[in-house]
Amino acid sequence: MVAGGRPLNRKRRMRVLIVDDESVIADSLATIFRASGFDARSVYSGERAVELAPSFEPDVLISDVIMRGMTGIEVATYVRQNFPACRVLLFSGQAATSDLVIASDNKGYRFDMLAKPVQPQVLLDYLKGCASELGAKASGLAEKASI
């Protein structure tokens, strides 16, 4: 399988890009994911995610939906267009999200969605599923993916 149009190197760790305008959430998730064997990067805006994606080439994007500037759905759409194999998980704690999700669905973009607050173990389980699907070998994933 390929991620972002390139062959997935089975020896490299799965790359996870976390986007949230609440830096504490983004950084905490990145720390947890790195400790669990993933190559995780955190950014605090949709614009920064779009800047970083071409060089980072994420296998999984995890993004808040409601942010200043670019929304998580706009970031997810960009990533899906440029990295079709990248899995996308959106999360939000705001009711306004439903209108954005419906608009995205109407344009043909469907993304996995969770409501905030999200427990880190739920996200780790999601990443484990992605790793299986992508064929990525996250070092020590099975042993480390518990909190």
Secondary structure, DSSP 8 states (H G I E B T S, - for coil): -EETTEE--TTS--EEEEE-SSHHHHHHHHHHHHHTT-EEEEESSHHHHHHHHHHH--SEEEEES--SSS-HHHHHHHHHHH-TT-EEEEEES-TTHHHHHHHHHHTT---EEEESS--HHHHHHHHHHHHHHHT---TTHHHH---
